[in-house]
Amino acid sequence: MNTVIEKANLSDANELLSLYLSVYGEDYPLDIGTKRSVMEAGLKNPDKNHWYVMRYVDTNQIVVSGIIQIEEENKIGKLSGVAVHEDFRKHGLATIFIAHAVNEVLREHKLVNSIYATARTISHSSQTMLMKNGFIPLGFFPNCRRIKTYETLALLAVFADGVLEKRKVPKVIPDSVEPFYSLVQAEVTGEQGHFETAPCLIKREHQFHDLTSKEGEFEFIFAPNFVQKRFNETFKEDHESVFYPFHEPNLLISNMEEGIEIFAAFSKKDHYCVIITANKSIITLGEKINKMLFAMKEIGIYYVETMVRSDRSEPICFLTENNFLPSAVYPAMRVEEGYAQDYILLARTMVPLDFSELSIHKSFKPYLDQYAKQWIDMHLNILRVE
């Protein structure tokens, strides 16, 4: 099949909108594939949005599209929006297309240290397509996206030469995340990974709390422009705390009693919320974290995730003691002063887990098994009969 891969341009907007609509229908969750204004803004900013298309030479028709978004300051990329025209499937075009885009951004131009992608789990074809191009399975996001139902997404990443060798791996890992961390370590290095563990000393009592009481209430301010302005003012000189690639805060969660302001990215469409950072340590919340999570569910947040650097034991322990579970590890995610830091993704889902219809590559099964085991241990094995 005679095809050519090149960068998309603004004049392709109509054809691209038609392609995404034909492939994904009206359920496609990314605005860049469904909203003309967002698409055109992306096409007008080629330094941050490396938008590639594959054309069928005989007709000049776009048959494959995909984007690698770049965060230059963090040297990280995100592959998304890969769509193949239904008349041109079964030819391996997506695999060829991804190979070209990744090679150009990651290896030829050396724009980033790594590129990550999320893959749907309704079939394992998208996972396999990425793995054929060197993407490593790193975990998953349970129940994170609402399309026709709550979907689980797989996380994969590919790395530039030498980046993984710069990892600054902690010598001691909290026992609550060590099993999952070891699985990712084995996937990345090819060797069985086991770490020295330390017990989490932050222990909460499993007892009844009235989460509906007015005492210590949380306020939710959903005002993107205001929240972004306050975020910029609060963290003007702090690059460490605000590290959460490709997420911008649009929600401010405030608790006056503790003087804490939590900056989050909330997708109302997906009922998905990412806790980016806060003006104080999350540990400041103490038992109030469950009141906050209860209030979050009341306003329609059914999935909460956050990311913690792997050597930050205290917040990791605090979150896992409050029913956040490790579901992915991104190795060498942030490179600074010659060292590459790993980050642990911790997630809490507010809706019942259902993995019965997942279709996954075998590489992801250990992650799902470990997550399910920890979920059972956390929610069922604490039951006491008196």
N, C-alpha and C positions, 0 to 999 in steps of 0.2 A: 504494500500500500504506500503510495507516494505522499508523504506528509512532510511538513516543516514546522519547527518550533521557533517561536519568536516572542518578543514582548508585545503585550496588548497595548492598544492606544485608545484614546477617548472616543474615536469614531466607532469602536467595537461595542459600545455600551448597549445598544439595542439588541444586538445578536447575543451578547452575554446574558442579558436579562432573560431572553427567550430560552437560552440553553439551560440556565438554572431552574427556570419554571418548568421546563419539560422534564428535567431529570428528577427534581425534588418536589415539585408541586408547590403548594402554598405553605407547606410545613417546614421549609428550610429555615433553620434557626439563625443564620448569619445575615445581618442587615446588608453586608457588602455584596451579597448575591441576590438580594431581592428589592432593595431600595435604590432607586436611581441616584438620588443625591449622595448616598454613601458610596456607591460604586464609582460615580464620577469623581468624588473627592479622592478615592483611592487611586484611580487611574491618573489623576493630576499630580500625585505625589510618588513618582517612581523610585525615589531614593529609599522610601520606607516600605513601599508595596511593590515587590518584584512580581508583577502579574504576567504570567506566561500563557500563551495559547498555542495549541497545535492545530494547524490548518491542513485540510485536504487539498492538495495542490491543484487537482483537476477543476475544483469549483471555488477554491479559496474559502470554503466553509470552515468555521471553527468547530472542531470535533472534540477537543479537550481543553479545559481551562483549569487554572490553579494559581494560588498566590503564596509567595513566601514573604511574610511581613518581617521587618527588621527592627530591632531595638538597638541602634548603633551604640548607645552608651553602655549597654550591658552585653553587647556582642552575642545576641541570641536571636534566633529566627523561629518563626512559626509557620508551618505549612498547613494551609487550609483551603477549602473551597474547590477541591479536585472534583471535577464533573466531566463525564464522558457521554457524548451524544449516543442515544440508544441505538442508532443505526450503525455505530462503529465500535460496538463492544465485542468482546471475545477475540480481540486481536492483540491484547497485551499493550495497548497504547498508553494506558495510565502508568504502567511500570516504566516504559520508555520515557514518558513525559517527566515523571518525578526524577528519574535518574539524571536527565538533562538539567532540570532546574536546580536540584541539590548540588550537582557537580559545579555548576556555574557560580552559585552563591557561596558555597562552603569551601570549595577547593581552588577553583580558578581565581576568583576575586578575593577569597579569604575574608569575607565580610563579617563572619560570625564564628564563634567557637562551637556552637551546636545549633541544630534545628530540631524542634519537636513537632509532633502531630498527635491529634487524637483520632481514633478510629472507632466507628460504630461497631456494635457487637451483635447486630441482627444477622450478620453473616461474617465469616472470617476472611472474605476476599480482600477487604480494604486493609486488614492487618497484614495479610500475606504480601500484598502489593508493597507495603512499606518495608517489611522485613527483607524482601528481595533487594531493596536498595540500601541495606545496611542499617536500618532503624532497629534499635534494641528495645524489647519490651521492658517497661519500667513499672508497670502497675496499672491502675484503673481508677475511674471516678464513678463510684456506685450511685445509681439513681439520680445522676446529676442533671440530666437534660430532659425536658418534657416536650416530646414531639407528639406522637399519638398516645404514648404512654411514657412512664419514666424510664429513660434509657441509661444504661451504663456505657461509658466510653473507655476505651483502652488508651493508655499513654505510651508513646514510643519516641525515641530520639536518636539522632545520628550525630556523630562528633567529628570535629576536625582532627587531623593527625596530631598526636602528642598531647591533646587536652586531658584525656583521662589519666595520663601519666602524671599530671600535675595535681591530682586530687590530694587534699589534706583530710584523710579519713580519721575520724576520732578514734582514740585508743579504747575508750569506754563508751558504751551505748546504753541508754536506759532500757531496762528489761522489757518494758512495754512495747518497744518498737524493734528490738533486736531480731526476732524471727523474720520479720518482713525485710528489714535492712539486709540481713544475710542472704535472702533470696535474690535481691537485686545485685548484691555484691557478686554472687555466683554467676548471674547472667552477664554481668559486665566483664568480669575477669576470666570466666571459664573455670574458676576454681571454687571449691566449696568455701564459703565465707562464714567464719564464726568470730564473734567479738567478745571481749570481756564485757560483762554487763554490770550495771549498778541498779539496785532496787530504787523504785520511785518512792521517796520519803513523804511526798505530799499525798496523804491518804484522806479521803473524805468518807464520812459516815453515810451509810445507805439508810437514810431516815426520811420521813415525810416532811416536806416543806410546802407551805401554801404559796404556790406560784402565782395566784391570782390576787394576792394582797396588794394594797396601794403603796405599802412601804417600799422604798428603794426602787421606784419605777424607772423605766428606761424610756427615753424620748427618741423617736426616729424621725430624722429630717432627710427627706428625699428631695433634694434640690441640687442637681448636678453642678451648676455653676458656682453656687455658694460653697458647696462641699469641696470642690476642687480648689477654690480660692483659699479656704481655711486650711486645707491640706498643705498647699504650697507655703503658706505662712508658718504653719506649725513645724514643718520639716525642711525649712529653707537650707540648712547646712547638713542635713542628715541623709546620707545616701544609703546607709545600711538598712535603716528601718523601713524605708519605702520600697525596697526591692521586691517587686511582684510583677514580672514582665507581662505586658499586654493587658493590664488591668488598671483602670482609672477609677478613683472613688466617686460614687454618686450618692452614697448614703452615709449619714453621720448618726451613730448611735451614742447617746449621751446618758451618763448617770451622774447626777449632781452630787450625790452623797460621797461617791468615791473620787469625783473630779476627773473621771476618765472619759475620753472621747475616742470612739472606735470608728475608723474609716473603712468603708466596705464598698464593694461593687455588687450591685443587686440587679439581676435580670428578672423583671416581673413576668416576662413571657415564660421563662423556664422555672420560675420559683427557686432560683439558684443564687447563692450569695457567697462571695469571697471576702473573708476578713483580711484586709491588706496590712493594716498596722494600727497602732493606738498611741496616744500621747503618754501613756503609762504602760507598764508591763501588764499583760493579760492576767497575770497572777493576782493583780490588785483586786479583781472581781471577787475572788474567793467563791463562796457558795452562790453569790449573785449571778454567776454565769448561767446557771440553770434557769433562773428567772428571766434572764435576757433571751435565752434560747426559746423559752416558752412564749415570750412576747414576740419573737421573730416569727414563730409559727403562726401566731395570731394574725400577723399582717401578710401572710402568704409566702413565707420563706420555708421551703421544705428540704433544702439541702444547703449545708454550710461547710465550707472548706477553708483551711488556712495552710500556710507553709512556714516551716521553722528550719533554721539552719541546723545541721545534724549535731553540732557541738553545743547546742543550747539546751541542756538537759532539763532545766527547771520548767520552762514553758512546755516542753514536750511532755514531761510528767504531769503537769497540771492539766493539760488538755486531754491526755489519755485517761486520767483519773475522772474526767468529766465526759466520758463516753465518746470522745473523738478517737477514731481508729486510723492507723497508718494504712494507706491504700496505694501509695506510690512513693518512690524515691527518685529524685532527679540528680544523678551524679555530675559533679563538675559543672554545676549550673551557673555559678558566678566565679569568674576568675579575677583575682585582685592581688596585686603585689607578688605575682608569680605563682600563687597557689589557687587551686580550684576547690570551691566549697560545695559539698552535697547539701541538698535540701529535702526534707521529709514532708510529704503532703499528708495532712491529717483531715479526715472528713467525718461529718456526722449527718446522717440522713434521717429525716423526720417521718418518712413514709415507709411502709413495710418493704423489706428487701425481697426481691424475687429474681433469682438468677436462672429460673427454670427454662427460659427461652433464649438464653445467651448462646451464641455461636462463636466460639473463640479458638484461636490457634492454641496448640498444646502448651506453648511457652507461657501462656497466661494462667493456666490451671493452678500451678502452685500458689500464685498470688490470691486467686479467688478462694482456694482451700484455706489458706492462712487467714484471710480476712473473715471468712465464715466461722472459723474456729475461734478467733478472738471475739467475734460478735456473740457467739454462743456463750463463751466464758464470761463476757461482760454482762449479758442480759439475762441469762438463764441459770448459770452456775452460782450466782450470788443468792439464790432463793434459799430462805431458811424456814424450817418447820419447827415451831415451838409448842 
